[in-house]
Amino acid sequence: MKTKQTIAILGATGNMGSAIAKSLAKGNNRLLLFATRQQRLQTLISGIQSETPNADVEAYDCPTSASWEADVIVLAVPYSAENEIASKIKDVANQKIVISIANPLNDHYNGLVTASDTSAAEELQKLLPNSRVIKAFNTVLAADFTTPVIAGMQVDAFIAGNNTQALESVSELVRTTGLNPIIAGDLSVSRTLEQMTLLLIQLNMKNNYNWLAGWKILHN
């Protein structure tokens, strides 16, 4: 059995945060969940324990405390909240893997608020210079964690980062969720991955995919 990892999920009661938490709870992981809405957090944990009785999961009301013990920190918060959260965890995130799932979408879903020469993940790396920031889980929708196989095909989840060991560790977490990890490149590739999500959301809204859709690389 793989060594148990301790994973902090900050923003655990959001659509993506709760979906990631439910999926990772099924693996050999200890989950430390932070959310500002504690009642919602307790409801989430009760649901996880009902679905996965052996789940190792705890609630926290402080992002710093949740991150202090963690091997991996998942920032399941909007891009607009990354700066504030990063300032709270900076001192306890040294040398740790920090996963950026944020997509910096504008209010009209027709563009990104970041400049073309950067990404949410790269901006997070600047805020956490001593952490190993990895882009992951941003190219999938929340429903994909419940249904990782769509039309007979496993949804691909793209990953980007500058540290090989961290990329492999996050790939294992992606596999735990039932998604297929694809290492796309270094952290600058996050610019493309965030644009991919913008397109996926636009296609969903145009074609009524009912928020169950994902990317698949077909190859021989």
PyMOL commands that set and color helices and strands:
alter all, ss='L'
color gray80, all
select helices_A, chain A and resi 15-24+38-51+63-68+79-92+120-127+143-146+164-176+187-207
alter helices_A, ss='H'
color red, helices_A
select strands_A, chain A and resi 5-10+29-34+56-60+72-75+97-100+132-135+149-150+153-154+156-161+180-185
alter strands_A, ss='S'
color yellow, strands_A
deselect
rebuild
show_as cartoon
